[in-house]
Amino acid sequence: MIRAARRAFLGSGGVVLLAAVVAAGCPKSKPAPTGEGTGDTATAPIPGAKPIRIAMIAKSSTNPVFLSARRGAETAAKDLTGRTGVPIEVMWLTPPQEDGQIQAQRIAQAVNEGATAVLISCSDAGKVTGAINDAVARGVPVMTFDSDAAQSKRFSYYGVDDRQLGEDVMGELAKLLGGKGRVAILAGNQNAPNLRRRVEGVKTEAAKHHGIQIIGTFYHAETPQDAAAEVIRVNNAYPDIKGWAMVGGWALFTKTLLTDLDPKKVKLVAVDALPTELPYVEKGLAPVLLAQSAYLWGNVGVTKIIDKVFYKKDVPEVVSMDPVRVTIETLGAWARQLRQWGFADVPEEYLKLK
């Protein structure tokens, strides 16, 4: 189940502490000064300093969570440029759609174009591991975020414990359903290692609830339209479905399910809580969202790379991120956090909630 307290390090240049989200509480953020290798004051530009170029390769340039990560990376790069005196650039080399082979090509492209380091979320670990290892062999360190390539020579991974996150999703759904009912798993890209582990976690937790029956695991292209269409298709085929365990938030990036599903008949628990997903909480269709602080994938990722390549600091092999539990009680606080991260599309009515 969700641990009583969740922490996440938030950045808008500096680092902000997102406090515990407890069962009856709500997330609060406050400034928390931290060196993290970047110091606390700006540094005068170093004349003639060679730029540090970080190639960022997310899974898909059309997925809002990765656009948030890009924003976080670029904010960190701007802040760290001021702190180090060295120009720090983010090279956005993310393919338009999920494709592990194209990601591998983009890694090679980054190296050939003089990237200092690579920050990547792996669509298919098997397809990118060789390219990661080649980059490292050529002196370009690689860090993964969100979706790891654990068998590669990357120096660090930043993200959630995916198996635990899957268990949390199913645990929340089981509570909403009173421990019984037929449920389905929405699983995105079948080749993504992080999503496979989440699905495993969902199934592990479901086995603890004898009244829960999983009718299937459903994969799809990771676009809002494809995900929502898959949910509707499956719901039509199995009209007695009581719940969906969504290991990603794709289907909630569109309003389709708000009109096509009845919150009195079916409940959703999903990963992520971006502005477009918040109405699902308000309407009671998704009473619980488990938010990954996607902005931090880029912000913390860039910070850790600078720690390694500029400050020559040791970086842990795994840098953990805890998800944040977003409910109707915490909706206002989370909406304000999203606005602080630069999301202009947060509905104004949510910003006014307590």
BELSULUR-V396337 format. One line per field, one symbol per residue. burial: I if it has 9 or more other C-alpha atoms within 8 Angstrom, else O. A space follows every 10 residues. Layout:
# BELSULUR-V396337
burial=???
This chain:
# BELSULUR-V396337
burial=OOOOOIIIII IIIIIIIIII IIOOOIIOIO OOOOOOOIIO OIOOOOOOOO OIIIIIIIII IIIOIIIIII IIIIIIIIII IIIIIIIIII OOIIIOOIII OOIIIIIIOI IOOOIIIIII IIIIIOIIII IIIOIIOOOI IIIIIIIIIO OIIIIIIIII IIIIIIIIII IIIIOOIOII IIIIIIIIII OIIIIIIIII IIIIIIOOII OIIIOOIIII OIIIOIIIOI IIOOIOOOOO IIIIIIIIII IIIIOOIIOO IIIOOIIIII IIIIIIIIOI IIIIIIIIII IIIIIIIIII IIIIIIIIOO OOOOIOOOIO IIIIIIIOII IIIIIIIIIO IOIOOIOOOI IOOO
